[in-house]
Structure formats: structure tokens, C-alpha cells
Amino acid sequence: MPDLASEVRRRRTFAIISHPDAGKTTLTEKLLLFSGAINIAGSVKARKAARHATSDWMEIEKQRGISVASSVMQMEYRDCVINLLDTPGHQDFSEDTYRVLTAVDAALMVIDAANGVEPQTRRLLQVCRARNTPILTFVNKMDREVQAPLDLMDEIERELGMTVVPFTWPVGMGKLFHGVYDRRSEQMRVFAAGADKRGADEEVLAGLAHPESARRFGREWQQAREELELVSGASPAFDEAAFLAGQQTPMLFGSAINNFGVREVLDALVDLAPPPGPKPAMQRTVQPTEPKFSGVVFKIQANMDPAHRDRIAFVRCASGHFERGMKLKVVRSGKELRPNTVVSFLSQRRELLDEAYAGDIIGIPNHGVLQLGDTLTEGEALQFTGLPFFAPEIIRSVEVADPLRGKQLKAGLTQLGEEGAIQVFRPMAGTVLMLGAVGQLQFEVVQHRLESEYGVKARISPSPYQVARWVTCTPENGGETELKRFMQANLHRMAWDAVDAPTLLVDHQATLRAVEANWPKIQFHAMREHAGLVFHKAV
């Protein structure tokens, strides 16, 4: 059996994050290509073609050319096992991305060199910074007319509050993009356009004084040399401790669609990204090299295989050695599992898995036994923390177009609610279900999925509610008795969510303030963390 500590050291688990259209999914494809995981990269934009991005598997993703669900891919590179999580860039799916960021040890931030730091990048970086997640930066699309690299570097430092250390520096841009100078190896890699090249025959010119560089690249080379002198004097040396604390980011330049700079990103991830570290639970901190297995469900995906109506629970292994068929305990419910059809992923393509180690992402087929945030152990009562659920910003009512399909609507919404694609609220005194979302696009995706995956046409309409808050009451304030009293008094605006947590739905912030003033012993939560709040059915 392989040594547990050495297997853990081989793992690199990271998420790719960016604003929409920065080239994140294209870069994901090219990382798979360079690692040898796939032989041909799918075209993200050629929607009428048979090829689509490996990480975009939903029908609606293929139609629109956007990522609306996180996907997981595992590959091997330079004797490291890399678990790569591609996240949705669109802000309407940010909750899925936030949860994915709890399952990784590092993040790769992709920035469009023309647009610089965009709103969604800022939001995602705030989540990473809150968790002190180490971040590598890839500045993409240098083969287009873009911002000056010094301006980009300044903007990243100013907007994101991180020190930037350029590992590579561009020579020219757009039609005059000639390549990048690698500051660590002191050589220039010459750019050659071509979407199907893997960079194996890349031309290299050694040193800043190479006569060929000045002769061939003229003014762009001279400007790059002057900028490099400025950067060398102004930017600090790479500091591993500052990087691991999320305070400093190495920056690399390239063009993902042309496979240029991709190998350097992979090398930087292997060299710099940390292996799995300790994970806090409510009871204690769990070390990745502990012999006993533990893991946490950070994502559930329904209908990855539409023919089988399956649900897959994505589990981040936190410690120990997982073996297929081993006995596991779902700590929340006390139920036992013996998963025999555990899978690893290359997006929708799966392989049966015999074993996994801390840092790996495994998929367990699930029929309602596992929920988001569940902890799996070999018996110990542990509950990992940190999986967020945010109060929705938009609330809508949903009804079935065909009354005879009511059962299918409920089943579909139950599954989509369990996977976190949408928040589903069941009114305690009413029959019309409520949906909560961060953005309008979530409703469109749910409508599309209900029809294509469950055969149900749903009508989504405005609702009387604008604000949702989860409610609890501590034992010293009366506990369940006081909570039950509150729920009975507000029954007309109370609902259960996907995990039967009581939720208050109101029409306006002013109404919420009035309710809070009238019920000082009740706590109102804008965020529900699976482990942080304990709920009981009180009526």
C-alpha cells in the first residue's frame, strides 16, 4: 500500500475562478490537454459544432457557451495528482462557486488582459481572501489588443489588495505579441499562434542580451526590457509564506486559446500550490495524514447522466485513505454507507474509483441520503464547518403549467434544491412553492432543466416576498419553545427550506426590521452554514 503522507503530498486541488468570458473554461480545456488527460480540446464558442468544452456538460451550457455548474476533473502531471474544479463565472451562480472554494487548497484567477479586474473577480477574491486561499494569476488573451501590463499589475494590486510578483512578462500584444520573458529561467519563449499545438516545439531565446531578440522583435522587445527593469526594482521577490497566506500572487501572461503559457501555469501549480492541509471541524482540527478517512459533501449534482436520473454527491476527502466498499457514517443522520460505485471525474466522463486520498474529489451516487455539508467518517462524530448558503436576493413563486405534472415538479425541485442550483421554500401555510436565487439567470436555468430533465413545464411568477431570513433561538432565550411560538405567530410567512430549516419570508426590509424588533429573542440569519446552525422542526 502506498505511503499515506507521500500520497497526500502529491495532491494539488485548486479551482479556476474568473469573470465570465475571461477564458476560464478554455484554459481548463488546455490544462487537460497539456496534462495528457484529453487528446483534443473542445471549442467553447462553436456552439453548432459537435465539440463542446469538456467541463461544460449540461445541454443549456452547450447551447449558450457558458458554464452554469461547477465541474470536477482529475489528471496527473509531473507525478502529481491534480484535482481541478472549473466554476461558473457568471455572478448568478456565485453560491455554487463559493461552496466549491471551500473544497480547494488554491485558486487560479484568470483575468482578461483587455478588461482587467471585473466585478465578479472582486467578489470571488473576497471569498478567497476570507479563507486565506493562495492565488495564482493568469493574464489571458495577450494575442489581442489589451491593457499595458504595468497598468494591469497596478490595477490588480489596487483592486484586490494583493502584492503581484510577475513570473513572466509579455513582449508586445495583439498582432505584435511576440512571446513572454520568463524571469525565473531568464529566457524568452517565442509566441507562435496555433490552437492545436501543445507547445512541445516552442522556440526559446536565452537571456535579456540575446541579439536575436532585439533583431526580430525591435521596439516591443526594447519596451519589454525597460518594463522588466522597472518591475525588478519595484516588485518584491516571491515570498512563499506571503503566497500561502493569500497576500501575494504570482502573475503569468499568455493566450489560452493558442496554448501559450499553459504549461507554465501547470508547472507553477505543481511547484507552488500547497498540498492538502488541516481542515477545521466543530470538534477539532483534522489533519490530512490521519489514517482514518473523513470527507465533506460540498456539491450535489442531479442528472449528470440523464438516462439514469442520477444524483452525485461530490466529496472532498479531508483525511486518510478511502477504499471502495468501506463502511462510512453520515454524521448528521447516523446512517451507514458502503459506497461501491464511487467515481472520479473528467467532467461528465467517469471512471470507477478503487481508492482516494486527502485532497481528492470523489463522486458518490446518492438517492437523497447525502445533503450539502454532510460529513462522512469511519465512525467519529465530526462536523466540518464553512459551507455557506446565502439568503436569496430574488424570490419567485413557481407552479406547474399542467396540473397533472405536479408530482414531477415537486420531485424535480426537491432534487435541484438539494444540489443547491436554486433555493426551494415550502410555505407552512400554503401550497405554492417559492424559489430563491442570487440572479435571474438561475430561474431560467431551473426552468430549462425542469423541462429537459424532468419533462415539466413550470411557470415562474413574481412573489409577494423580497427578503428571506433563517430563524433560530438559543436555549438561554427559550430555545424550541420560543421558536415554536414565533413560527405559529408568523405562520402566514414561514416556510421550510431544502433541509427543513425554518425560514421567514417578508415583503420588505422595513417589515423585517419590525419583526426583529417585536421578537428580540429570535435570531435572524442572512447566511446559513450547514454546521453552524442547528434547526429542528418545531411544528
Secondary structure by P-SEA (a helix, b strand, c coil): cccaaaaaaabbbbbbbbccccaaaaaaaaaaaaaccccbbbbcccccccccccccccaaaaaaccccbbbbbbbcccccccbbbbbbccccaaaaaaaaaaaccbbbbbbcccccccaaaaaaaaaaaaabbbbbbbbcccccccccaaaaaaaaaaaacbbbbbcbbbccccccccbbbcccccbbbbbbbcccccccbbbbbcccccaaaaacccaaaaaaaaaaaaaaaccccccaaaaaaccbbbbbbbccccccaaaaaaaaaaaccccccccccccbbbbccccbbbbbbcccccccccccbbbbbbbccccccccccccccccccccccccccccccccccccccccccccbbbbccccccccccccccccccccccccccccccccbbbbbccccaaaaaaaaaaaaaaaccbbbbbbccccbbbbbcccaaaaaaaaaaaaacccbbbbbbbccccbbbbbbbccccccaaaaaaaaaaacccccccccccbbbbbccaaaaaaaaaacccbbbbcccccccccccccc
